[in-house]
Amino acid sequence: MLFPTLAFGLFFLVVYAIAWSLQASNEWRKIALLLASWFFYGAWDGRFVALLIVSAVVNWALARAIVARPAAARALLTLGVTANLGVLGWFKYAGFFSEQLATLLGAFGLARDVPLLQALLPVGISFFTFQAISYLVDVRRGRVLPATLLDLTLLMSFFPHLVAGPIVRASDLLPQFQQAPRADRGRAAAGLLLIVWGLFKKAVIASELATALVDPAFFDPGSRSSFDLLIAAYGYAVQIFCDFSAYTDMAIGIAALLGYVFPRNFDQPYRARSLQDFWRRWHISLSSWLRDYLYIPLGGGRGSLTFASRNLMLTMLLGGLWHGASFTFIIWGAWHGAVQCIERVWRDRTPAWWRPLPTWAAVVITFHVVLLGWIFFRAPTLGDALTYLGALFTGGFANTLVTPLSLGLVTLGIGINFLPAHWLPGLASRVRTWPAPALGLVLGVLILVIDTMRPAGIAPFIYYRF
């Protein structure tokens, strides 16, 4: 069930009405939201609802045991993290590693002895698995108290963030579950604007660029000109930003309409002045998770430059692998890690008078470093990525793909990153005073306009497969 569809719109209207009608009983409200979340997830594949339930029950029991048995807390936490990663590893990586093992052994004539494993990937498993791990770690650290089974199950299953984030931590959402939220006109106005804004970015910018420019270029890069491939690379940078930020905008907006607050997940990432700055702005819930639960426990930036660089590379490699079992994701993570290590050396080991760059130059360089990484991220295989890069420099200047519309959308998508930082909250603060019929009419007209502008059909969000 996709957000920008009529089916989801009808589903949400029913959930919205039920949730606010149960405001007097917070427990029943949460039960209704939980059942709605299972229905939402079951629309993809009902079999995996059981996985959600079992995961929540196991993590609930482990958290209670961690608090009840302090002497065994470390071992119980290790067991919990291992169990969560084991489930993630089976569904997401078993096929990849068995295939690599078969390839390796094939060189010695033993490939027939290795079974090729392939499990159907549950939608959003990376997100709710990382959420469960952070919950157990925070309980062990004393940052959150063990939740009730209902609250933890709802935390892991809550449909706005279930399949593609943001990764909402227990410390952010569990306190909000303690009592029924009150209706807030300002929050509702901001939520509605976020939903419409996300709908525009997904249905118009991302979908049009995907179908008309990016997908054809990456499908057969060897047959395209350098000009087509260059603009398609810019197009993918815009597509993935507009696609993923659209999902999280809509998720935050939907949660706001139900009375809950999700953390911000994007902060104009293409205006970053370094790769480190980029990761403070891009997929903030994942980058902060990797920082707090992987990079810092490894030692962070303490110690020698070599030690800190090792921690950074490991974090980014695992961040790349989190996105999928593919060498393209591993190289993408390695590229981001290596460039951040270079930035650290530049900052710590070069004379101060060498370091400053004009802001515009730092932004341009950082954007193109990110752009190069996106080619590996998008390409189906490593061979396709290398073919794309080769053709990018040898394919000539013929134009068979680029249109004025696609150029305009690429420019618009990049330009979004340079709007005033708080333009949307500022707009929400103004429209909150409008009469409800006027606000509904304006938003309805905007949705109709977006619907007429979008290409036929809506593809799933890119991050649904992670």
Residue, then its C-alpha position, 0 to 999 in steps of 0.5 A: m500500500l503506497f502513500p500517494t494512492l487512493a487506497f492509502g488515502l481511504f485507509f488513512l481516513v478510516v484510521y484517522a477517524i477511529a484514532w480520534s474517536l478513541q481519544a478518551s481511552n489511550e489503550w484502545r487508541k493504541i490497539a486500534l493503531l496497532l491493528a491498522s499498522w498490521f493491516f497496512y503491512g499485511a497488504w504487502d505480504g500478510r505472512f510477515v506480520a507474524l515476523l513483526i509480532v515475534s520480533a516485538v515479543v522477543n525484544w520486549a522479553l529481552a529488555r525486561a530481562i536486561v533490567a531484571r538481571p543486571a549481572a547478565a545484562r551484557a550477555l542478554l544484550t549480546l544475545g538480543v543484538t545477535a538475534n536481531l542481526g541474525v534475522l536481518g542477515w538471513f532475509k537480506y544477506a543469505g543469498f548474497f553470501s551463498e552466491q559469493l561462496a559458490t562463485l569462490l568454490g566454483a573456481f575449484g569445481l565445488a560450486r555444486d556442493v553449495p546450496l544457493l539461498q534466497a529468502l523473500l525480503p520483508v519490506g522495511i526489515s532494516f528499519f524495524t531491526f535497527q529500531a529494535i537494536s537501539y531499543l535494547v541498547d538504550v534499555r541497557r544504558g538506562r536511557v529508556l525504561p522497558a516498555t509495555l508489550l503494547d507500546l513496544t509492538l506499536l513502536m516497531s509496527f507503527f505504519p507511518h515509519l514502518v517500511a522506510g523510516p525514519i528510524v524513530r527511537a524509543s526515547d522519541l516515541l515511547p513517551q508520546f504513547q504514554q497518554a493520548p495526544r490532543a488535537d493541535r491545529g498548528r501540528a495538523a496544518a504542518g502535517l498537511l503541508l508536509i504531505v502535499w509537499g512530499l506528494f509533489k516531490k514523489a509524484v511529479i519530480a521523482s517519478e518523472l525523472a525516473t521514467a523519462l531519464v534515469d531508468p533508460a540511462f541506467f538500463d543500458p548505459g553503453s548505448r547512451s551518450s556522455f551528455d545523456l549519462l551526465i544529466a541522468a546522473y544529476g537526475y538520479a541525485v535529484q530523484i533519490f533525494c525527492d523520492f526519499s525525502a518525500y516519503t519521510d515528509m509524508a510519514i512525518g505529516i501522517a504521524a502529525l495528523l495522528g498527534y505524534v511527532f517524528p524527528r526530521n530526516f533531511d536538512q537540505p543535504y545538497r547544500a552540504r560543504s563537506l561529506q561529514d556535513f552531508w551526513r548530518r543532513w542526509h537520512i539523519s535518523l540512520s546517520s545518527w544511529l550509525r554514529d551512536y550505536l556503531y561509530i562511538p562504541l568502536g571508539g569514534g574519533r578518539g585516539s590516533l588519526t589511523f584509529a579514527s579513520r578505521n572506525l569511520m571506514l567500518t561505519m560507512l562500509l556497514g552503512g553501505l551494506w545496510h542498504g543491500a547485499s551488493f558490491t555496489f553498496i559496499i563500494w558506495g559506503a567505502w567511497h563515502g568513508a574514504v572521502q571522509c577520512i581524506e577530509r579528516v586528514w586535510r583538517d588535521r594535518t595540513p597548514a591552516w592557510w591551505r584549508p579554507l574554501p569559498t562556501w560555493a566551491a565546497v558545496v559544488i565539490t561535495f555535491h559532485v563527490v556525492l554524485l559519483g557515489w550515487i552512480f554505484f548506488r543506482a547501478p544494478t551491478l558493479g559491471d553496470a556502474l563501471t560501464y556507466l562511468g566509462a561511457l560517461f567519458t567516452g560517449g560523445f555529446a548526442n542527446t537522445l534522452v534529455t528534454p527541457l522538462s527533465l532539465g527543469l526538474v533537475t534544476l528544481g530538485i537541486g534548487i529545493n536545497f537552497l530554499p530558506a531553511h524554515w520556509l515550510p514551518g513558516l508557511a504552516s504557521r500562517v495557514r493554521t489560522w485559515p478556516a478549515p474549509a478554505l484550507g481543505l479547498v486549497l489543499g484539494v486543488l493542489i492535490l488535483v494539480i499534482d495528480t494531473m502533472r504526474p506520469a501514469g502510475i506510481a512506483p514504490f519508494i526507493y527505500y522500500r527495498f531496504 
